[in-house]
């Protein structure tokens, strides 16, 4: 049960980090429509920075519980979250190539996670 809790925290941390891409896209859209004078450009930029600070804090807490290579392999799930947000929040469309790429990332994460005994340090 402890392992599942650690992985849940790890993936929650990665999900939070994925919002940097949401705020970056929103800031870019703001800039494209209104230029440097848009207050939303600065609001989204600050939000992006805040997400990075929150992520950095919790990443340090989470990485103490899982092996480093497992943590970094699971961090690539950021790409899946990013695609999900792109579809849900910005109305973008996934292509077949996107889905193949996401499947490869997910397969890699599962392979690394399942082939590492829990709680053992890599030699």
Secondary structure, DSSP 8 states (H G I E B T S, - for coil): -HHHHHHHHHHHHHHHHHHHHHHHHHHHHHHHHHGGG-HHHHHHHHHHHHHHHHHHHHHHHHHTTS-HHHHHHHHTTHHHHHHHHHHHHH-----HHHHHHHHHHHHHHHHHHHTS-TT----
